[in-house]
Amino acid sequence: MARASGSHHPYPRSARVNQILREVISDELMRITDVDERLGLLTVTGVETTPDMRQAVVFLDSLSDEARVALEEHRAQLQSAVNVQTRLKRTPKLSFMADPAVASGEAVEEILRRQGHDDE
């Protein structure tokens, strides 16, 4: 017999944690970009935590080398914000990566643009 869950959430804990981390990191990045222009206009497109919640990959819409260096310098501040604003047992170590879905979408758009010009 299946055990009744006391949870009233429609999706798993990891998805909820990922969403909360995305929101906290996005808010903190907005504060940081006011003082560090190297970050430009970054958008957090998602966060994926490991099952043990010790690591989290933060996916961004783009990630220049300059922005990557700035994010590494601000990692402690971002992790501190996660620690203060969430009730997680441990704060995951953040790493940063350009979202491959954004790059794929841009490649598809470029192909479609080229095809549109070929049809004229």
ABEGO torsion letter per residue (X at the ends): XBBBBABABABBAAAAAAAAAAAAAAAAAAAAAAABAAAEBBBBAEBBBBAAGABBBBBBABBBAAAAAAAAAAAAAAAAAAAAABBBABBBBBBBBBBAAAAAAAAAAAAAAAAAAAAX
